[in-house]
Amino acid sequence: MARLPLFDSHAHMDSEYFDVDRNEVFKEIEENLSGMINPGCDRITSLKAMEFAANYPFVYAAVGWHPEEISRMVDEDLELLKKWCSNDKVVAIGEVGLDYYNDEDAPHSLQRQRFIQQIHIARETGLPLIVHDREAHGDILKILQQEARDLVGVFHCYSGSVEMAKELLKMGWYFGFGGSSTFTNAHKVRDVLSYVPEDRILFETDSPYLTPMPFRGKRNKPTYTELVAENAAKLRGTAASRLMEASTKNLKTLFFKIK
């Protein structure tokens, strides 16, 4: 079977949910997809993402501190993050951003501070951003408009409104769509997926989370990106192959280290 012209732009293969069969899943990815990006969420997972990228030609890494993890982040980690960005297979800073839902150990003010600091490193290193936004739409848009007007990136698993998407499109941003876009009750996400231009769409799984239909409730895996793309093509009234190829072109434009 030929590999699809399709990348999973966001999958956490470092998750413990893959401990039992990680090698087999990587083999499936190699046989079926053009590649994948594994974003880090802290020091340990960023190092693991770089390890995967070193061991598998089709895997690329992003590095950064997720908003849920910033209580364990120290100032010295910022220098470490800059150092990691020189790695040839580190293609982005992420996943970073704001999460006002899972915030018990992550005060909003500290989240904003660390997010802005990582934005500044993106500017220094020239790398794009992979942004996590959960129930923080207003603050995250304000920060990007104030601190990142000259930068680009992708909103992973986009959950904002069409109106917010319009503002981000003006700034040159991309939109990641995953399993949630296949849920029949996800009307807002599907509205955005219908609206966003073809040249700003990326596909992802966020494996092992947010498994697309018809496997919702089971562990997600990167090869299910095909289901996400097929659903999007049906929703947009276009051929799946065309949309897969477009999303891969978009991915290589944004994450310019991927050839």
N, C-alpha and C positions, 0 to 999 in steps of 0.2 A: 504493500500500500504506500502511495506517495505521501510525503509530508504535506500538510496543509500550509498555504501561505499565510500563516497566522501565528502570532505571539500571544502568550499569556503575559500581560504587562504587569501583573501583580500576584504573586503566589508565595506563601510562606512555607517552603519545603523544609525549613528548620523546625517546624512545629513537632511536638512530641507525637502528634497523631500520625506522623509518617515513620515513626521509629521502627515499626514492624515490617515495613515493605518499601522503604525509601529508594533503594536501588532499583526495584522493579518499577516504581513510579517514574523515576528518572529515565528508565529505558523506554517506557511508554511515551514520555515527552519527546525524546530523541526521535522515535519512530513516527510520531504523528504531527508534531508541531515544528515551526521554524525556530522556536526558542522561547525563553521566559526570563523574567526579571524577578529576583528574590530581594525584596526590601528588608532592611534591618529595622529593628525597633529599639535597640539598645546596644551596648557594647558587645555582649555575647552573640546576639543574633546578627549583628553587622559583620562580625568576624566569621560567623558561620556562612553568611551569604557570600563573602569573598572566598571562602574555602570551596564552596560549591562552584563558583565561577571559575576558579583555578582548575578544578578537576573535570568540569564538563564544558566543552566548547560552546554549547548552545545555551548556557546559563550566564546571566549577567547580574551584577549586584547593585543595590542601592544601599546607602549607609546613613544612619541618623537615629534620633531618639524620638520615639512615638510619644504623644502627649501623656499617655497613661504611665509612661516610664520615667518622666522627667524628675520625679522626686529622688531618684537614684543617680541622676546626672550631676556631675561636678564640673567646675570651670575648666579643669584640665582636659575634659573630654572634648572640648571645642577644638583644641589643638590636635587632638587625636583624629577628629573628624576631618580636619583639613588635610592631614597626612594621608588618610585613607583615600581621599579624592584623587590622588596622583596615580592610583592603581588603574591600569589600562582597562580593566573590566568593571570598574565602578562607574556607572553611567548616570547616577542621580543622587541627590540628597533626599532621603526619605525612608520610612514614611514619617513625616513631621506634620505638625498642625495643632488643632485644638479639638478637645473632646469634652463637652460639658455634660455628657451622660455618665461616663465612667470617670468620675472626678473625685472620688473619696480621698485618694492620696495625691491628687494633682490640683492644687489651688489654681484658679483661673488666671490670677496675676502671674504666677510662675510659668504656667503654660504659655502665656503670651510672650513672656520674656525669653524663654528658650526657643520658641518658634522664631521670633525676630532675630535672635542670635544665629540660628541656623540659616535663615534667609540671607544674612550678611555673608555667611560662608559660601553660600551658593553664588553670590555675586563675586566674591574673591576668586573662587575656583572656576567659575564659568559653567557650572553644571546646572541642569534643570532641577525642579523640585517635584517630589511626589507628596501630595497633600492629603492628610486625613482631616475630615470635617464632620463632626457629629454634634448636632444641636448647637452649633456655634457659628451659624451662617453669617450673621451680622458682623461679629467681631473679626472673623477670618477675612471677609471681604474688605473690611476697613483696613486691616493690617496690610493686606496685599496692595491695596490702592496707595497706602502711605509709604510702604517699605519695599515694594517689589514691582514698581511700575516698569522697570527695565528688565524684568526676569520673566521666564516662562516655566510652565510645568503642567502637571496633570492633576485634576481632582480625582483621586482614587475613589471608586464606588460612589459616584456623584449622587448627592441626596438633596441638593438645593432646588430652588424654583427655576422656572424658565426665565423669570426676570433677572435673577442672579446670574444665570448662564449668559444672558445678553451682555451683562457687564464684563464677565470674564472673557467672552469672545472678543470684545473690544481690546482687551489687554493681551490677546494672543494665546490664551490658555486652551488646554485640551481637557477632554472628559473621559474618564474611565467608567465603563459599564460592565457590570458583572451579573452574578446570579439573581440579584434582586430585580433586575430589569425583566426577568422571565416570570416573576410572580404576578398573577392576574390582578391582585389588589394593589399593586405598586403603580397607581395611576400617575402620580407626579413624576416618577422616574421615567415612565414610558412616554409621558408628554415631552420631557426634555430630550429623550432619545429620538423622538420623532422630529424634534425641532433643530437639533445641533447639526451643522453642516458636516458632510461626509469627511472633510479633511481635518476634522478636529476630534474624531472618535478613536478611542482605544478600547480593546476588550481585555477582560481580566477574569479571574475566578476568586481572588482573595482566599485561595485554598489554605487551610482546610475548611473555611467558613463559607456561608452564603451559597450553598449548593443550589444550582439552577434546577428548574423543573426539567424532567420528571423525577429527579433524584433528591428533591428537597427533603431534609431530615437525615440524610446520610452524609458521610464525609465527602467533602469536595476534593477535586484534583485537577491539575492544570489542563488535562485533555478535555475537560468539560467546557473549555473556552469555545469549542466548536458549537456547543448548544447555545451559548450566549450569542454568538455571531449569527447563527441561523435564525434565532428568535428576532434579533434586531433587523435582519434582512426582511423577514416576513412583515414586521411592523412597519418598515419603511418602504415596502413594495419594491425591493430590488433583489438582485441575485446575491446569494450568500458568498459566492466566490469573489464577486466584485468588492463586497464590503470587507471581506477578509484581507484582500490585497490592499485595499485603501487603508485599513487600520494598521497594517504592517508598514506601509509607506509612511504613515503619520508617526508611528513609533520610532522609526529610524530618523525621521526629521527632528523629532523632539530629543530623543536620546542619541545624539549625533555620534557617540563612540561606537554604536552598533552599526556594522557595515553589512 
